[in-house]
Amino acid sequence: MNRIIAASLLSTVIFAGCGSSEQKDENGETAMTMTYDLIGNSGNKLGVLMLAEIDNGDRVIVEASGISPGEHGIHLHHTGSCMTPDFKSAGGHINPMGKPHGLNNPDGPDNADMPNAVADSNGDVKFEYLNNRVSLSGAPHRPGLLDEDGSALVIHKNPDDGISQPIGGAGPRIACAEIN
């Protein structure tokens, strides 16, 4: 009985601060979707990050508003902390294999790399990407986003050129979501 109570309390703690739901993936398999708040430099909510773990990776979905129009680098960082105003508490990219940065880098990419997010002329972002180099829970050869210290999704001010080191020239961090 105590184990059941402890397990129930643990799941309450794990899912506190985020929402979760079950959805079907493209193969009709049930996938758990986790939802997290995306905040700006002043701590204001800009939108949401949704993550769904499926067999071949994690589906990363961002819906936000209030982002300057144009392309923005978007990466997964190794610590689940989004302390304003600069989000440096999120640390660097998830990159346990030490690969060079960039989707266009012939020796990369690192686990954190994703295509640029694009904000339309109204500042709205609708971004979706299947990252097959990470896993919510940790899968063979894919680091877990929900490890001991969590992780974070960070949106940068500038576009990522896909090859320059260390972050493709993406510049300052303008939005962050804690994945805990």
C-alpha positions as CSV (number, residue, x, y, z in Angstrom):
1,M,0.0,0.0,0.0
2,N,2.8,2.5,0.9
3,R,4.5,1.8,-2.5
4,I,1.2,2.6,-4.3
5,I,0.9,5.9,-2.4
6,A,4.6,6.7,-3.0
7,A,4.2,6.0,-6.7
8,S,1.1,8.2,-6.9
9,L,2.8,11.0,-5.1
10,L,5.9,10.7,-7.4
11,S,3.7,11.0,-10.5
12,T,2.0,14.0,-9.0
13,V,5.4,15.7,-8.5
14,I,6.7,14.7,-11.9
15,F,3.7,16.2,-13.8
16,A,3.2,19.3,-11.6
17,G,3.6,22.4,-13.6
18,C,2.8,20.8,-16.9
19,G,-0.1,19.1,-18.5
20,S,-0.2,15.7,-20.1
21,S,-2.6,13.9,-22.4
22,E,-2.7,10.9,-24.6
23,Q,-2.8,11.2,-28.3
24,K,-2.5,8.9,-31.3
25,D,0.7,9.1,-33.4
26,E,0.8,8.7,-37.2
27,N,0.8,4.9,-36.7
28,G,-2.2,4.9,-34.5
29,E,-0.1,4.2,-31.4
30,T,-0.9,6.0,-28.2
31,A,1.6,8.7,-27.4
32,M,1.9,10.7,-24.1
33,T,2.0,14.4,-24.8
34,M,3.5,16.7,-22.2
35,T,2.7,20.4,-22.2
36,Y,4.9,23.2,-20.8
37,D,4.7,27.0,-20.6
38,L,7.1,29.0,-22.8
39,I,8.1,32.3,-21.2
40,G,9.8,35.4,-22.4
41,N,12.7,37.4,-20.8
42,S,10.4,39.2,-18.4
43,G,8.7,36.0,-17.3
44,N,5.6,36.6,-19.3
45,K,3.9,33.5,-20.9
46,L,4.4,33.5,-24.7
47,G,2.9,30.2,-25.5
48,V,3.4,26.4,-25.0
49,L,5.8,23.6,-25.8
50,M,4.3,20.2,-26.4
51,L,6.4,17.1,-26.5
52,A,5.2,13.6,-27.5
53,E,7.5,10.6,-27.4
54,I,7.0,8.2,-30.3
55,D,9.0,5.2,-31.4
56,N,11.5,7.1,-33.6
57,G,11.9,10.3,-31.5
58,D,10.2,13.2,-29.8
59,R,7.7,15.4,-31.6
60,V,8.5,19.0,-30.6
61,I,5.6,21.4,-31.1
62,V,5.8,25.1,-30.1
63,E,2.9,27.5,-30.4
64,A,3.7,31.1,-29.3
65,S,3.0,34.7,-29.9
66,G,4.9,37.9,-29.2
67,I,8.1,36.7,-30.9
68,S,9.7,39.2,-33.3
69,P,8.9,38.3,-37.0
70,G,11.4,36.2,-38.8
71,E,13.6,33.1,-38.2
72,H,14.9,32.1,-34.8
73,G,17.3,29.4,-33.6
74,I,15.5,26.9,-31.4
75,H,17.4,24.3,-29.4
76,L,17.2,21.9,-26.5
77,H,19.4,22.8,-23.5
78,H,20.6,20.4,-20.9
79,T,19.1,21.9,-17.7
80,G,15.4,22.4,-16.9
81,S,15.8,25.9,-15.6
82,C,14.6,29.2,-17.2
83,M,15.7,31.9,-14.9
84,T,14.9,35.3,-16.3
85,P,16.1,37.6,-17.9
86,D,18.7,35.7,-19.9
87,F,17.9,32.0,-19.5
88,K,21.6,31.1,-19.0
89,S,20.5,28.8,-16.2
90,A,19.4,26.3,-19.0
91,G,23.1,25.7,-19.7
92,G,24.3,24.6,-23.1
93,H,23.0,22.3,-25.7
94,I,22.2,18.6,-25.0
95,N,25.2,17.1,-26.5
96,P,26.6,14.0,-24.7
97,M,28.5,12.8,-27.7
98,G,30.3,16.1,-28.2
99,K,29.2,16.5,-31.8
100,P,29.7,19.9,-33.6
101,H,26.6,22.1,-33.8
102,G,24.5,22.4,-36.9
103,L,22.0,20.4,-39.0
104,N,24.1,21.4,-42.0
105,N,27.4,20.4,-40.4
106,P,28.8,17.2,-42.0
107,D,30.2,16.1,-38.5
108,G,27.0,17.1,-36.6
109,P,24.4,17.7,-35.6
110,D,24.3,17.7,-31.8
111,N,21.2,16.3,-30.0
112,A,19.8,19.8,-29.4
113,D,19.8,21.0,-33.1
114,M,16.5,21.7,-34.9
115,P,15.5,23.8,-37.9
116,N,14.7,27.5,-37.2
117,A,11.3,28.5,-35.9
118,V,9.6,31.2,-37.9
119,A,7.5,33.9,-36.5
120,D,5.0,35.4,-39.0
121,S,4.4,39.1,-39.4
122,N,2.1,39.1,-36.4
123,G,4.8,37.4,-34.2
124,D,3.1,34.1,-34.1
125,V,5.1,30.8,-34.1
126,K,3.8,27.4,-35.1
127,F,6.8,25.0,-35.1
128,E,6.8,21.3,-35.3
129,Y,9.8,19.0,-35.6
130,L,10.5,15.3,-35.0
131,N,13.8,15.1,-33.2
132,N,15.1,11.6,-33.4
133,R,18.2,12.4,-31.3
134,V,16.4,12.8,-28.0
135,S,13.8,11.0,-25.9
136,L,11.5,12.2,-23.1
137,S,12.3,9.2,-21.0
138,G,15.7,8.3,-22.3
139,A,16.0,5.6,-25.0
140,P,19.1,3.8,-26.3
141,H,21.5,6.3,-27.9
142,R,19.1,9.2,-27.2
143,P,19.5,11.3,-24.0
144,G,16.4,11.7,-21.9
145,L,14.9,15.2,-21.6
146,L,13.3,14.2,-18.2
147,D,16.6,13.2,-16.5
148,E,17.5,14.3,-13.0
149,D,17.8,18.0,-13.8
150,G,15.4,18.1,-16.7
151,S,16.1,20.1,-19.8
152,A,14.8,23.3,-21.5
153,L,13.7,24.4,-25.0
154,V,15.2,27.8,-25.8
155,I,14.3,30.2,-28.7
156,H,17.0,32.6,-29.7
157,K,16.8,36.1,-31.1
158,N,18.5,35.4,-34.4
159,P,18.4,32.5,-37.0
160,D,20.7,29.5,-36.6
161,D,22.9,29.2,-39.7
162,G,23.1,25.5,-39.2
163,I,26.9,25.2,-39.1
164,S,28.7,27.9,-37.1
165,Q,30.0,27.0,-33.7
166,P,28.8,27.0,-31.0
167,I,25.2,27.9,-31.7
168,G,25.0,28.9,-35.4
169,G,25.0,32.6,-34.6
170,A,21.6,32.4,-33.0
171,G,22.4,35.1,-30.4
172,P,20.6,35.9,-27.1
173,R,18.0,33.7,-25.6
174,I,14.5,35.3,-25.9
175,A,12.1,32.5,-24.8
176,C,12.4,29.3,-22.6
177,A,10.4,26.4,-21.5
178,E,11.4,24.2,-18.5
179,I,11.0,20.5,-19.3
180,N,10.8,18.9,-15.8
